[in-house]
Amino acid sequence: MEKKIKSVDSTLLERRSIRRYEREVIPAEDMQFIYDAIRNTPTSYNGQQFCVIDVVSQEKKEALYEIIGQKQIKTCNHFLVFCMDYNKISKLAAAKGVEMPAFTDTMDCVTVGIIDASLAMMSAMVAVESRGLGTNAIGYARTADPMAVSRLLNLPKGVFVVCGLAIGVPREMPDLKPKMPMSAIIHTDSYNGDGMVDVLGAYDEEIKQYNATRAGAKTDNDWLEHILGYYSEACKYRLLEALKEQGFDVKK
């Protein structure tokens, strides 16, 4: 692959999800840059309440694919699994004889861990995209069967999957997906819902038109029903049970 370093503008504003990859291996120096970007992620109190499992074994990628059901997991070059991680600090506290607070029983603990892992994934995405490579974030890594994924990756107590990220050399360049207008995303000083329904209605139609005319597979989906369909499916997930299995007994 010809080396191509992208500008900040194109890295951030031309990003799209890549689901088909070449068999080409990502150079070691690019992977080191990605790792370094992940390590330099800003985190709450510099607690670094996250870790990343870089799945490179084809056998393990295919095993994850069997659980999660996303083909790009087995065709990408690296599949990065971002987790919240309180195992590290718990082990050091035990080694030093320091009492570990019951932080893992709080919603704030889960929130902090998810935020740290998500920020780390965004650091990785920017680093990957800046090298002319492709990414696809896969939330099903968290929801499809969290305990099966945890067992496969040998995750200890205090570690829980937040999201997966497939990375590789792109074999496709999909159309850039429309995003909401700025007025629906950026508010000044306070939340402003004036005219929101009209703005979102127009965006709903824009997405429907995009889905009907985009390159590749076409659908008649609009934005609203597609997202509400996801919400309905997500209501079936039982993440609290999986969190408890991994040592998070959220009470408050």
trRosetta pair geometry for C-beta under 8 A, 3 or more apart (Angstrom, degrees):
i j d omega theta_ij theta_ji phi_ij phi_ji
1 22 7.8 152 -74 69 114 148
1 24 5.5 110 -38 154 110 157
1 27 8.0 -129 55 -25 109 102
1 132 7.5 175 161 103 123 123
1 169 5.4 -142 -79 -120 144 134
3 132 7.6 154 -171 24 34 139
4 131 7.4 104 76 174 64 41
4 132 3.8 74 75 -58 106 149
5 130 6.4 7 -158 160 69 83
5 131 6.8 -23 -105 -111 60 46
5 132 7.4 -86 -74 -25 21 100
6 10 4.7 -113 -177 86 111 114
6 11 4.8 141 104 -64 119 84
6 14 7.9 -123 -169 55 143 123
6 129 6.7 -62 51 141 144 74
6 130 5.2 -138 54 -144 92 47
6 131 7.6 -78 9 -15 93 11
6 132 6.1 144 -34 -66 104 69
7 10 4.9 85 55 15 87 97
7 11 6.6 -145 92 -9 42 90
8 11 5.6 -57 -144 36 28 116
8 12 6.2 9 165 -5 65 112
8 130 7.8 -5 -94 -107 48 112
9 12 6.6 -76 -153 43 20 96
9 13 5.7 -24 174 18 64 122
10 13 6.5 -69 -117 55 24 87
10 14 4.7 -13 -165 15 68 127
11 14 7.4 4 -46 45 6 88
11 15 6.9 26 164 -59 44 100
11 126 6.0 67 154 -155 125 73
11 129 4.8 125 -154 112 80 110
11 130 4.6 1 -108 -82 138 74
12 15 6.4 -39 -159 -15 21 115
12 126 7.0 2 -80 -118 81 99
12 129 7.9 129 -64 100 36 146
14 176 6.8 -82 -146 -97 58 129
15 125 7.2 54 -146 161 145 112
15 129 5.4 -38 -103 -121 101 157
15 135 7.7 -17 -160 48 107 110
16 173 7.4 93 62 -165 137 58
16 174 5.3 -153 150 67 139 96
16 175 7.8 172 -132 97 154 26
16 176 5.6 -119 -74 -108 123 60
16 177 6.6 134 -129 0 96 88
17 135 7.2 -74 -127 98 55 63
17 136 4.7 75 -166 -115 91 81
17 137 7.2 -89 -112 25 110 72
17 174 7.1 -9 69 40 67 141
17 177 7.9 14 14 -8 97 131
18 21 6.8 87 139 -74 113 80
18 72 7.8 140 114 -137 62 139
18 134 2.9 -12 30 174 160 134
18 135 6.4 90 32 42 99 26
18 136 5.6 -121 65 -47 53 98
18 166 7.9 -130 86 100 81 105
18 168 7.4 -139 112 62 127 83
18 170 4.6 -99 -138 -111 146 97
18 171 7.9 125 -175 34 109 61
18 172 6.4 161 -144 64 82 88
18 173 7.9 -22 -104 -97 101 43
18 174 7.4 -171 -98 4 54 103
19 71 7.4 67 174 72 99 96
19 72 4.7 -105 -153 -66 64 131
19 136 5.4 87 -84 -88 63 157
19 166 7.8 67 -122 78 49 146
19 172 7.1 -16 54 47 69 137
19 174 8.0 45 15 -35 95 132
20 72 7.3 -99 -67 -100 32 96
20 75 7.0 -31 -140 118 47 148
20 170 7.4 64 83 -165 69 61
20 171 4.2 -86 127 69 95 110
20 172 4.5 72 53 -8 115 116
21 72 6.9 100 -10 -147 108 85
21 75 5.2 156 45 131 101 94
21 76 5.1 107 -3 -106 159 52
21 77 6.6 -138 161 -23 147 80
21 134 6.7 -157 -97 64 90 123
21 166 7.5 -134 -35 156 137 113
21 168 3.4 26 -144 101 142 141
21 169 6.0 105 -165 62 85 56
21 170 6.6 -69 -112 -111 61 25
21 171 5.5 148 -148 -8 6 103
22 168 6.8 -174 49 153 62 108
22 169 4.2 -41 46 90 111 112
22 170 7.3 29 -7 82 93 21
22 171 5.0 147 -52 -71 65 94
24 77 7.3 -48 91 -76 54 133
24 168 7.6 130 67 -177 76 88
24 169 4.3 8 63 15 117 153
25 77 6.0 138 -132 -143 44 129
26 30 5.3 -109 172 82 96 126
26 31 5.6 111 114 -55 116 96
26 77 5.0 142 -13 112 99 153
26 78 6.4 -54 23 -10 138 114
26 133 6.5 24 -113 -108 116 145
26 167 7.0 17 -58 124 153 106
26 168 6.8 -122 -49 -123 108 47
26 169 7.1 -177 -77 -42 74 86
27 30 4.7 92 67 5 86 104
27 31 7.2 -157 97 -4 46 85
28 31 5.6 -56 -150 38 36 111
28 32 6.3 39 152 -22 68 103
29 32 5.6 -48 -147 33 34 114
29 33 6.6 40 151 -21 62 101
30 33 5.6 -50 -152 33 35 114
30 34 6.5 36 149 -19 65 103
30 131 4.9 103 -141 -158 117 161
30 133 7.1 118 170 -33 142 137
31 34 5.5 -52 -149 36 36 114
31 35 6.3 39 151 -20 67 103
31 78 7.0 130 -115 -47 113 157
32 35 5.6 -50 -147 36 34 113
32 36 6.3 35 153 -20 65 105
33 36 5.7 -55 -147 37 30 111
33 37 6.4 33 153 -20 64 104
33 127 5.8 -180 129 -170 90 116
33 131 6.9 134 79 -63 141 131
34 37 5.7 -53 -149 34 31 112
34 38 6.5 33 151 -20 63 104
34 124 5.7 51 -170 -141 96 77
34 127 4.5 151 -111 116 61 133
34 128 5.8 44 -108 -68 121 76
34 131 7.8 -69 -58 -2 98 141
34 167 7.6 107 -131 156 160 174
35 38 5.6 -55 -152 35 32 113
35 39 6.3 31 152 -20 66 106
36 39 5.6 -52 -146 36 33 112
36 40 6.3 23 157 -13 65 110
36 127 8.0 157 66 -126 75 150
37 40 6.0 -64 -147 42 29 105
37 41 7.5 62 148 -55 58 79
37 123 4.7 180 148 161 92 98
37 124 6.4 148 95 -88 114 41
37 126 7.0 -151 -180 76 146 93
37 127 3.7 -165 21 -63 164 140
38 41 6.0 -21 -170 -25 39 114
38 52 5.9 -32 -178 -14 153 152
38 120 5.2 50 -154 -167 82 94
38 123 5.4 150 -96 96 42 122
38 124 5.2 25 -77 -69 100 94
38 127 7.5 -85 -37 13 71 150
40 123 6.9 176 72 -156 77 146
41 48 7.9 117 73 -119 97 79
41 50 7.6 -26 79 53 146 138
41 116 7.3 112 122 -168 128 69
41 119 5.0 133 -175 122 117 99
41 120 4.4 -87 -37 -93 171 66
41 123 4.5 -119 -86 -20 97 151
42 119 6.3 -87 67 166 70 149
43 46 6.0 97 70 -122 91 25
43 47 5.7 -116 128 54 117 65
43 48 5.0 142 47 -79 161 42
43 49 6.3 167 -178 19 130 74
43 50 7.0 -148 -110 9 135 106
43 116 4.4 40 -134 -126 105 106
43 119 6.7 -179 -87 69 66 140
43 120 7.8 12 -76 -53 108 97
44 47 5.5 -16 85 24 77 113
44 49 6.8 -13 49 10 103 121
44 112 4.9 -75 31 -149 157 106
44 115 6.7 73 -34 86 115 125
44 116 6.2 -89 10 -66 91 106
47 89 7.2 -25 -167 -57 96 145
47 112 7.3 16 63 161 143 129
47 116 7.2 -87 79 -88 94 151
48 88 7.7 -36 100 72 100 156
48 116 6.9 143 -150 -168 24 136
49 84 5.7 2 141 -159 94 83
49 85 6.1 179 180 60 49 62
49 86 6.3 5 -148 -74 98 72
49 89 7.8 -35 -103 -8 80 128
49 112 5.7 47 54 129 158 99
49 113 4.8 -102 136 -102 119 68
49 116 4.5 130 63 30 83 162
49 117 7.7 -75 104 -38 75 80
50 82 6.4 -9 -171 -172 121 87
50 83 6.4 151 -158 83 68 49
50 84 5.8 -56 -98 -113 68 41
50 85 5.4 101 -152 15 13 99
50 113 6.7 142 -76 -161 74 67
50 116 4.3 -161 -30 122 113 104
50 117 4.1 164 -121 -81 124 68
50 120 5.0 -160 107 -7 155 148
50 162 7.6 -43 -128 5 108 141
51 83 5.3 -16 61 64 80 102
51 85 4.0 66 -8 -48 100 154
51 87 8.0 -35 -11 45 141 109
51 88 7.3 145 -58 -36 120 121
51 159 6.6 -33 38 -131 123 119
52 80 5.4 -16 -170 -168 114 100
52 81 6.7 147 -160 72 57 49
52 82 5.6 -20 -104 -99 82 62
52 83 7.3 174 -87 19 32 79
52 120 6.6 -145 -58 144 114 135
52 124 7.7 135 -116 -66 151 144
53 80 7.3 150 76 -159 49 47
53 81 4.2 -9 55 55 100 108
53 83 6.9 47 -9 -10 98 119
53 153 5.2 -22 -131 -155 175 127
53 155 8.0 -87 -47 -78 140 95
54 78 5.7 -28 -165 -165 94 114
54 79 7.7 139 -163 73 45 45
54 80 5.6 -17 -104 -103 66 75
55 60 5.3 -132 -158 109 107 119
55 61 5.5 141 136 -77 117 77
55 64 6.5 29 173 -16 171 150
55 78 7.1 135 67 -168 55 58
55 79 4.2 -24 62 68 110 97
55 80 7.5 -164 18 -78 77 24
55 81 6.4 56 -20 -14 110 107
55 153 7.7 -80 -77 -104 112 104
56 61 7.9 -35 179 -43 9 114
56 77 7.8 -6 -129 156 80 62
56 78 5.9 -24 -90 -112 80 77
57 60 4.0 69 78 12 111 106
57 61 6.6 -178 90 -11 56 82
58 61 5.5 -51 -144 37 34 113
58 62 6.3 33 157 -18 66 105
58 74 7.4 67 -161 -158 74 79
59 62 6.0 -59 -152 37 27 108
59 63 6.5 28 149 -20 63 106
60 63 5.3 -50 -147 35 37 114
60 64 6.4 39 152 -19 66 101
60 152 7.0 140 -153 167 91 108
61 64 5.7 -54 -151 37 32 111
61 65 6.4 38 148 -24 64 103
61 73 5.6 -179 -172 148 85 79
61 74 4.9 138 132 -111 102 55
61 76 7.5 -154 -148 57 139 81
61 79 5.5 139 -116 3 99 135
62 65 5.2 -46 -147 32 36 118
62 66 6.6 44 151 -24 63 98
62 74 4.8 62 -91 -117 64 122
63 66 5.7 -47 -154 28 34 114
63 67 7.0 26 149 -12 62 104
63 152 5.8 177 126 -144 124 136
64 67 5.8 -60 -154 39 37 107
64 68 5.7 3 161 4 75 118
64 73 5.2 -124 103 166 109 140
64 74 7.7 176 67 -65 86 78
64 79 6.6 -174 75 114 158 160
64 141 7.5 0 -172 -119 117 93
64 149 6.9 57 -128 -120 88 90
64 152 6.6 166 -79 121 75 155
64 164 7.8 141 171 -116 138 156
65 68 6.3 -69 -125 53 26 91
65 69 7.0 103 -179 -77 57 15
65 70 6.8 -115 -129 64 73 51
65 71 6.8 52 -145 -115 123 33
65 73 4.5 -179 -80 79 83 118
65 74 4.2 -22 -47 -38 150 111
66 69 7.8 20 -174 -68 14 56
67 144 5.8 124 145 111 78 130
67 145 5.2 -110 -169 48 103 118
67 148 5.0 -174 -130 113 133 130
67 149 5.9 169 123 -68 154 79
67 152 7.1 -130 -21 -18 152 151
68 73 6.0 97 68 -33 131 159
68 138 6.7 57 168 156 142 132
68 140 4.8 121 -164 117 93 110
68 141 5.7 -10 -111 -87 141 55
68 144 4.6 177 -118 11 55 161
68 145 7.8 -128 -75 27 55 85
68 149 7.3 57 -61 -82 102 119
68 164 7.4 -14 -130 13 166 155
69 140 6.7 -81 52 151 91 155
69 144 6.4 173 13 -127 101 142
70 73 5.1 95 83 -18 89 104
70 136 8.0 -166 165 123 135 129
70 138 5.2 -146 44 -133 168 134
70 140 6.0 149 -31 53 119 136
70 166 7.7 -137 123 -36 124 137
71 74 6.3 -66 -166 41 50 96
71 75 6.1 22 149 -4 82 118
72 75 5.7 -70 -134 52 39 100
72 76 5.5 48 166 -39 77 104
72 136 5.2 6 124 61 163 149
72 138 7.3 -171 73 -66 112 130
72 166 4.4 119 136 118 109 178
73 76 6.6 -44 -137 19 18 109
73 79 5.3 44 -150 -106 73 146
73 138 6.8 -21 -69 -17 100 175
73 164 7.1 3 -104 144 106 150
73 166 6.0 -117 -89 -85 45 118
75 166 8.0 37 69 -165 72 136
75 168 7.4 -101 124 15 71 170
76 79 5.6 115 74 -68 126 79
76 136 7.6 -141 -75 36 135 106
76 166 3.8 -166 -49 -168 157 96
76 167 5.9 95 -176 53 125 31
76 168 4.2 -154 -150 -27 69 123
77 167 6.5 -58 56 99 91 70
77 168 4.1 139 0 -107 92 90
77 169 7.0 64 -29 -1 131 77
78 166 7.9 154 87 -155 51 44
78 167 5.1 -11 64 61 94 101
78 168 7.1 169 25 -67 63 74
79 164 6.0 -5 180 -173 96 113
79 165 7.3 158 -161 78 51 45
79 166 5.5 -19 -109 -101 79 66
79 167 7.7 174 -90 21 33 71
80 121 7.5 162 109 -118 122 82
80 124 6.1 -128 92 -177 167 162
80 164 6.9 151 83 -162 50 59
80 165 4.4 -15 62 60 102 99
80 167 6.6 29 -4 -2 108 115
81 141 6.0 -158 -125 176 94 145
81 149 7.6 -180 -143 175 145 119
81 153 6.4 -95 76 -104 160 156
81 161 5.9 -52 -179 -126 108 104
81 163 7.9 -174 -152 98 52 35
81 164 5.1 -25 -103 -105 69 82
81 165 7.9 -170 -75 21 27 70
82 117 4.4 136 152 -177 104 98
82 118 7.3 128 126 -75 146 33
82 120 5.7 166 -138 85 124 112
82 121 4.6 -82 -34 -64 163 105
82 124 7.8 -150 -70 10 124 144
82 161 7.6 95 78 -157 47 62
82 162 5.1 -54 105 61 91 106
82 163 5.3 1 53 61 110 76
82 164 7.3 -176 16 -90 76 27
82 165 6.7 48 -18 -8 108 108
83 117 6.0 -133 96 -114 11 138
83 155 6.7 -168 -131 -126 161 130
83 159 5.1 33 151 -175 140 89
83 160 5.9 157 -159 75 93 31
83 161 5.3 -53 -98 -96 89 40
83 162 6.0 162 -116 0 28 86
84 110 7.2 151 57 -144 173 48
84 112 7.7 108 -140 96 127 64
84 113 2.5 56 -147 168 138 116
84 114 6.0 -45 -57 -56 128 44
84 116 6.6 101 -116 60 81 106
84 117 5.1 -95 -65 -29 63 128
84 159 7.1 -180 88 -143 54 45
84 160 5.4 -4 52 55 95 88
84 162 5.8 95 -25 -50 81 116
85 88 5.7 51 139 -5 110 104
85 113 7.2 156 15 -142 36 109
85 117 7.9 120 -7 -76 81 107
85 158 6.7 59 -165 132 47 89
85 159 4.9 10 -112 -108 73 88
86 89 6.0 -54 -161 44 62 102
86 90 5.8 67 142 -27 79 109
86 103 7.3 -165 -137 87 146 112
86 104 5.6 -171 83 -80 165 113
86 109 7.0 -1 -65 -172 148 114
86 113 6.8 -68 -39 -88 97 129
86 158 3.9 -113 76 -168 82 105
86 159 7.4 -158 35 -64 59 52
86 247 7.7 -141 72 104 115 126
87 90 5.7 -63 -146 40 30 113
87 91 6.2 29 159 -22 68 107
87 156 4.8 94 -118 82 146 118
87 157 6.6 131 -95 83 99 54
87 158 3.9 151 -62 83 66 122
87 159 5.1 -27 -16 -41 123 100
88 91 6.2 -64 -157 32 24 107
88 92 6.7 13 154 -11 63 108
89 92 5.8 -55 -147 39 37 108
89 93 6.1 41 154 -23 68 106
89 100 7.4 130 123 -123 90 112
90 93 5.8 -54 -147 36 29 112
90 94 6.4 29 155 -18 64 106
90 100 5.3 28 -123 -110 74 159
90 157 7.9 -64 78 100 164 96
90 158 5.4 -135 3 -83 143 165
91 94 5.8 -54 -149 36 31 110
91 95 6.3 31 153 -20 65 107
92 95 5.6 -54 -146 37 34 112
92 96 6.2 14 160 -4 67 111
93 96 6.2 -69 -146 48 26 97
93 98 4.4 -95 -153 75 77 96
93 99 7.2 -44 173 98 120 10
93 100 4.5 116 104 -70 158 93
94 97 7.6 33 -175 -73 30 30
94 98 8.0 -84 -49 49 20 65
94 100 7.3 -25 -52 -29 76 120
100 103 7.6 -93 166 16 83 98
102 105 4.5 -11 159 19 100 122
102 106 7.5 112 119 -26 76 93
103 106 5.8 -61 -165 25 47 114
103 108 7.6 -78 -164 84 86 97
103 109 4.6 134 150 -86 82 122
104 109 5.1 -166 -106 156 35 164
104 158 6.5 -86 -99 -113 148 80
104 247 5.9 -17 156 134 153 88
104 248 5.0 -114 176 -110 94 65
104 249 7.1 64 119 26 88 66
105 109 7.4 78 38 13 28 145
105 248 7.4 172 -88 -166 36 52
105 249 4.9 -17 -113 78 86 81
105 250 6.3 157 -172 -108 43 27
105 251 5.0 1 167 13 102 104
105 252 7.4 38 130 27 87 81
106 109 4.7 110 67 -6 83 99
106 110 7.6 -154 101 1 53 81
106 250 6.7 26 160 -134 6 73
106 251 7.2 -45 -86 52 47 72
106 252 5.7 -34 -121 76 75 77
107 110 5.6 -54 -155 38 43 110
107 111 6.1 45 148 -22 72 107
107 250 5.5 72 -73 -157 65 121
107 252 6.7 -110 0 115 94 35
108 111 5.4 -55 -144 39 34 114
108 112 6.1 36 157 -21 68 105
109 112 6.0 -56 -147 36 25 108
109 113 6.4 21 156 -15 62 110
109 248 6.9 -168 104 -134 125 106
109 250 7.7 -154 54 -100 107 89
110 113 5.8 -59 -148 39 29 110
110 114 6.2 27 156 -18 66 108
110 243 7.0 -9 -105 -140 128 143
110 248 6.2 91 -79 -169 102 144
110 250 6.1 -21 -22 -86 134 129
111 114 5.9 -58 -146 37 28 108
111 115 6.2 26 157 -18 65 108
112 115 5.8 -57 -147 37 28 110
112 116 6.3 27 157 -18 65 107
113 116 5.9 -54 -145 37 29 109
113 117 6.2 23 159 -13 65 109
113 160 7.2 68 134 52 145 104
113 162 7.4 -163 134 -68 86 125
114 117 6.0 -59 -145 42 28 107
114 118 6.0 27 157 -20 65 112
114 162 5.4 155 -128 -124 67 123
115 118 5.7 -59 -144 39 27 110
115 119 6.2 29 158 -19 65 105
116 119 5.9 -55 -148 35 28 110
116 120 6.4 29 153 -19 63 107
117 120 5.6 -54 -151 36 32 114
117 121 6.5 34 151 -21 65 103
117 162 3.9 129 108 21 146 156
117 163 7.0 149 135 24 112 88
118 121 5.6 -50 -149 33 34 112
118 122 6.6 34 152 -18 64 102
118 162 6.3 -117 -57 154 74 141
118 163 6.9 70 -100 11 72 132
119 122 5.7 -53 -150 36 34 110
119 123 6.5 40 149 -21 65 101
120 123 5.5 -49 -152 32 34 115
120 124 6.5 35 149 -19 64 103
121 124 5.5 -52 -151 36 36 114
121 125 6.3 39 150 -23 67 103
121 137 6.8 78 165 -114 134 113
121 162 7.5 -137 -29 99 133 118
121 163 5.7 0 -82 76 164 123
121 165 5.6 169 -149 -49 101 135
122 125 5.5 -47 -144 33 36 114
122 126 6.4 35 157 -17 66 102
123 126 6.1 -58 -151 37 28 107
123 127 6.3 26 153 -16 64 110
124 127 5.7 -60 -148 40 31 111
124 128 6.0 30 157 -20 68 109
124 135 7.7 135 122 -116 90 142
124 165 6.0 118 105 94 136 167
124 167 7.7 -108 158 -59 108 141
125 128 5.8 -55 -143 37 28 110
125 129 6.1 22 160 -14 65 110
125 135 5.0 -152 -128 84 82 174
125 137 7.3 -28 -83 -58 131 106
125 165 6.8 -124 -71 -143 86 139
126 129 6.0 -57 -141 41 27 107
126 130 6.1 31 158 -26 63 109
127 130 5.9 -57 -148 31 26 113
127 131 7.0 16 156 -13 60 107
128 131 6.2 -71 -163 36 30 105
128 133 4.7 -85 179 79 81 116
128 134 7.5 -46 146 80 114 10
128 135 5.0 101 94 -58 144 115
128 165 7.9 -174 -13 156 157 126
128 167 4.9 -109 -135 -133 145 128
129 132 7.8 63 -179 -61 38 13
129 133 6.8 -107 -88 65 27 67
129 134 7.7 51 -100 -111 70 30
129 135 6.4 -67 -57 1 89 116
133 167 5.9 39 143 -176 129 96
133 168 6.6 -177 -168 101 103 14
133 169 6.2 -71 -127 -89 79 45
133 170 7.2 155 -167 -24 39 83
134 167 6.9 166 86 -149 50 54
134 168 6.1 -25 60 69 93 62
134 169 7.1 66 15 175 98 12
134 170 3.8 104 -35 -71 135 94
135 165 5.8 -20 -160 -172 106 99
135 166 6.8 145 -159 80 49 58
135 167 5.2 -14 -100 -97 74 79
136 165 7.2 155 75 -156 42 53
136 166 4.5 -6 55 54 95 107
137 163 5.8 -6 -168 169 99 128
137 164 7.2 142 -163 82 49 51
137 165 5.5 -22 -102 -101 61 77
138 141 5.1 87 106 -23 97 102
138 163 6.8 147 71 -175 48 76
138 164 4.1 -26 65 72 103 104
138 165 7.1 -173 17 -77 82 26
138 166 6.3 62 -21 -17 121 98
139 142 5.7 -46 -176 30 63 109
139 143 6.4 22 140 4 85 114
139 163 5.6 -38 -100 -120 57 93
139 164 7.8 -153 -63 29 15 77
140 143 5.6 -77 -134 56 44 91
140 144 4.5 50 174 -44 90 107
140 164 7.7 -43 65 27 65 119
141 144 7.1 -11 -96 12 15 108
141 149 6.3 120 -174 -131 69 159
141 161 5.5 -122 135 167 93 135
141 163 6.1 101 56 -163 119 31
141 164 3.3 122 -38 -20 154 112
142 146 6.2 6 -177 -93 46 104
142 149 8.0 -95 -100 51 23 160
142 161 4.9 -162 -99 111 66 97
142 162 6.0 -10 -85 -171 128 16
142 163 6.1 -34 -31 -79 117 47
142 164 7.9 -160 -28 -14 72 82
142 239 7.5 12 155 -113 98 122
143 146 6.9 -8 -103 -51 18 96
143 234 7.1 -60 -144 -125 154 81
143 237 5.0 -58 -150 -115 105 135
143 239 7.0 -53 -110 -73 75 108
144 148 7.9 -68 105 56 91 120
144 149 7.3 97 64 -39 98 121
145 148 3.9 16 122 23 119 120
145 149 6.3 141 88 -18 71 86
146 149 5.8 -58 -148 39 33 110
146 150 6.1 36 154 -23 67 107
146 160 7.3 8 -172 -158 127 88
146 161 6.1 -161 -138 43 88 113
146 239 6.7 86 -18 -123 153 71
146 242 3.9 59 78 -165 134 156
146 246 7.9 -80 146 -29 117 130
147 150 5.3 -49 -144 36 35 116
147 151 6.4 36 156 -19 66 102
147 242 5.5 -138 -48 -125 85 95
147 245 5.7 -8 -101 98 113 162
148 151 5.9 -53 -149 35 30 109
148 152 6.3 30 153 -19 64 108
149 152 5.7 -56 -146 37 31 112
149 153 6.2 9 162 0 67 113
149 155 7.9 27 119 -4 74 131
149 161 5.6 -17 114 -21 137 156
150 153 6.3 -70 -143 50 24 96
150 155 4.3 -82 -152 44 79 120
150 159 7.7 147 -135 97 100 90
150 160 7.5 -30 -92 -120 120 54
150 161 6.9 -132 -71 -17 78 106
150 242 7.6 166 -17 -170 137 103
150 245 7.5 153 62 110 163 117
150 246 6.2 -129 -125 -86 154 115
151 154 7.4 26 -175 -75 32 40
151 155 7.9 -65 -50 28 22 83
153 161 7.7 110 34 -70 152 114
155 159 4.3 -137 -171 94 101 117
155 160 7.3 117 158 -83 148 31
155 161 7.3 -113 -64 -43 162 83
155 246 6.8 -15 119 -128 119 117
156 159 5.6 75 59 13 64 118
157 246 6.0 160 -133 -178 51 50
157 247 3.5 95 -171 -46 96 138
158 246 7.0 -146 -3 156 17 85
158 247 4.9 -39 -51 80 56 147
158 248 7.7 119 -111 -54 40 83
159 246 6.5 -110 67 -172 47 121
160 242 7.4 118 -140 130 112 98
160 243 6.1 11 -112 -115 155 71
160 246 4.8 133 -79 103 95 161
160 248 6.5 -33 -36 -8 145 136
161 164 7.4 -5 -170 -52 118 83
170 173 6.3 74 147 -71 142 72
172 216 7.8 43 -162 -70 139 136
174 177 7.7 12 123 -43 118 87
174 214 7.3 19 -173 175 93 121
174 215 6.6 -166 -143 69 58 105
174 216 6.6 -44 -118 5 94 141
175 210 7.3 -166 111 -164 135 97
175 214 4.7 -138 36 -144 139 94
175 215 5.4 142 -30 18 104 95
177 210 6.7 99 -142 161 63 151
178 203 7.3 -172 130 -152 122 82
178 206 5.1 -103 116 138 168 119
178 207 6.2 -136 64 -81 117 65
178 210 5.4 -147 3 -56 112 151
179 185 7.8 8 152 -46 108 147
180 184 4.2 -92 165 77 125 130
180 185 5.4 137 90 -44 116 104
180 199 7.7 64 -169 145 95 107
180 200 7.5 -16 -131 -105 112 71
180 203 5.4 4 -118 -126 68 158
181 184 5.3 92 64 6 75 101
181 185 7.5 -169 97 3 41 95
181 199 5.6 -107 46 -167 129 112
181 202 7.8 24 -20 84 129 118
181 203 6.6 -130 -7 -71 87 116
182 185 5.8 -78 -149 48 37 101
182 186 5.1 -21 -179 26 84 115
183 186 7.3 -55 -97 55 20 77
183 195 7.4 -24 147 93 140 116
183 199 5.6 -126 87 -120 116 157
184 196 6.5 110 -114 -140 84 82
184 199 5.2 -174 -61 125 108 133
184 200 6.2 120 -115 -71 141 82
184 203 7.0 -44 -7 -28 163 152
187 190 6.6 -79 152 101 122 27
187 191 5.2 -18 -162 -114 172 39
187 192 5.2 165 -135 16 105 88
188 192 7.5 5 40 -10 69 130
193 196 4.5 -51 -165 -15 68 136
195 198 5.2 -52 -169 42 74 114
195 199 5.8 76 134 -25 88 103
196 199 5.7 -59 -148 38 33 111
196 200 6.0 24 159 -13 70 111
197 200 6.0 -59 -143 43 28 106
197 201 6.1 34 155 -26 64 108
198 201 5.6 -52 -144 33 28 114
198 202 6.6 28 157 -17 62 103
199 202 6.1 -59 -157 35 29 108
199 203 6.5 25 148 -16 64 108
200 203 5.3 -53 -145 39 37 113
200 204 6.2 50 151 -29 67 100
200 223 7.9 -124 -175 83 83 136
200 224 7.9 87 155 -71 108 106
201 204 5.4 -45 -149 27 32 118
201 205 6.8 29 153 -14 61 102
202 205 5.8 -55 -155 37 34 110
202 206 6.4 39 147 -23 65 105
203 206 5.3 -51 -147 34 37 116
203 207 6.4 38 155 -19 67 101
203 223 6.3 -14 125 9 90 157
204 207 6.1 -55 -153 34 28 109
204 208 6.6 29 149 -19 61 107
204 222 4.9 32 179 175 87 117
204 223 4.7 -120 -116 37 62 103
204 224 5.3 -1 -122 -18 124 101
205 208 5.5 -52 -148 35 35 115
205 209 6.4 35 154 -18 66 104
205 222 7.2 -19 -83 -132 33 113
206 209 5.8 -55 -151 37 31 110
206 210 6.3 34 150 -21 65 106
207 210 5.4 -51 -145 36 34 115
207 211 6.2 33 157 -19 66 105
207 221 7.4 -59 137 113 104 83
207 222 5.8 99 85 -163 105 52
207 223 4.0 97 39 -51 160 95
207 226 7.7 -118 141 20 137 138
208 211 5.9 -55 -147 36 28 109
208 212 6.4 23 155 -16 62 111
208 220 7.0 15 -156 -176 91 53
208 221 6.9 -147 -110 101 66 40
208 222 4.1 -19 -69 -97 106 77
208 223 7.5 -95 -40 -15 74 69
209 212 5.8 -62 -148 39 30 109
209 213 6.2 -6 165 8 67 117
210 213 6.6 -82 -141 50 22 89
210 214 5.5 38 168 -52 68 107
211 214 6.3 -28 -121 4 23 115
211 218 6.4 118 155 -162 60 63
211 219 4.6 -51 170 65 118 83
211 220 6.8 156 109 -107 121 8
211 221 5.0 -124 -167 56 172 83
211 222 7.7 -135 22 -83 139 29
212 218 5.7 57 -148 -173 30 113
212 219 7.3 -90 -76 78 53 38
212 220 6.3 44 -84 -103 99 56
213 218 7.1 70 -43 -124 13 123
214 218 6.4 164 52 -101 76 78
221 225 6.8 -141 -153 78 74 99
221 226 4.4 61 -177 -69 123 119
222 225 5.6 74 58 23 91 97
222 226 6.6 -161 81 -10 43 99
223 226 6.0 -72 -152 40 24 111
223 227 6.2 11 163 -12 66 113
224 227 6.3 -69 -151 39 23 101
224 228 6.1 13 160 -11 65 113
225 228 5.7 -55 -137 44 32 108
225 229 6.1 44 157 -28 64 104
226 229 5.8 -55 -155 29 26 115
226 230 7.0 26 148 -17 60 101
227 230 5.5 -49 -156 32 39 113
227 231 6.6 41 147 -20 67 101
228 231 5.2 -46 -147 34 40 116
228 232 6.4 45 152 -23 67 100
229 232 5.7 -50 -150 32 32 112
229 233 6.6 30 152 -15 63 105
230 233 5.7 -58 -151 39 33 110
230 234 6.0 32 153 -21 68 110
231 234 5.6 -57 -144 38 30 112
231 235 6.8 45 153 -34 62 95
232 235 5.9 -42 -160 13 32 116
233 236 6.2 -54 -176 21 44 111
234 237 5.4 -26 -165 -1 57 118
238 241 4.6 2 148 21 105 120
238 242 6.7 119 106 -17 74 92
239 242 5.4 -57 -149 42 43 111
239 243 6.0 49 151 -25 74 102
240 243 5.5 -50 -146 34 32 114
240 244 6.5 35 154 -21 63 102
240 250 6.9 -97 -136 40 95 116
241 244 5.8 -53 -153 32 31 111
241 245 6.7 34 149 -21 63 103
242 245 5.5 -50 -152 32 36 116
242 246 6.6 21 153 -7 66 108
243 246 5.9 -69 -152 46 32 101
243 248 4.0 -63 171 73 96 116
243 249 7.9 167 122 -73 94 30
243 250 6.6 7 121 -12 144 108
244 247 7.8 119 -173 -13 29 8
244 248 6.4 -94 -79 73 34 60
244 249 5.5 62 -121 -95 84 70
